[in-house]
Amino acid sequence: MSKELEELAFLNGLRDDLKQFESKNIYRCPCCEKIQEWDDVNYNPEENTYTCPHCKETFNEIELEHINALDYFVDMFITYKSLNNKEI
């Protein structure tokens, strides 16, 4: 994949992820560390467990880390820097 296409894919992903912050229900999976929006389909209220839609691991709801916009930008900056360092 060309560098321009990689950057475009990264920026499109960033745009889509930022749209999630409108709802303010953004969490990080304690298993795969993916940032995601809360999804009632993956929540079991009887057991207070949540199943990650990415890694499919099930864990206690309190293990989810609430993410704010600053946390997200720090993650994206670290990802961006690591992508750029690979090319040096």
PEZI-V364961 format. One record per residue. RES is the residue in one small letter. BURIAL is # if it has 24 or more other ideal C-beta (glycine too) atoms within 12 Angstrom, else .. Layout:
RES_BURIAL, RES_BURIAL
//
This chain:
m_., s_., k_., e_., l_., e_., e_., l_., a_., f_., l_., n_., g_., l_., r_., d_., d_#, l_., k_., q_#, f_., e_., s_., k_., n_., i_#, y_#, r_#, c_#, p_., c_., c_., e_., k_#, i_#, q_#, e_#, w_., d_., d_., v_., n_#, y_., n_., p_., e_., e_., n_., t_., y_#, t_#, c_#, p_., h_., c_., k_., e_., t_., f_#, n_., e_#, i_., e_., l_#, e_., h_., i_#, n_., a_., l_., d_., y_#, f_., v_., d_#, m_., f_., i_., t_., y_., k_., s_., l_., n_., n_., k_., e_., i_.
//
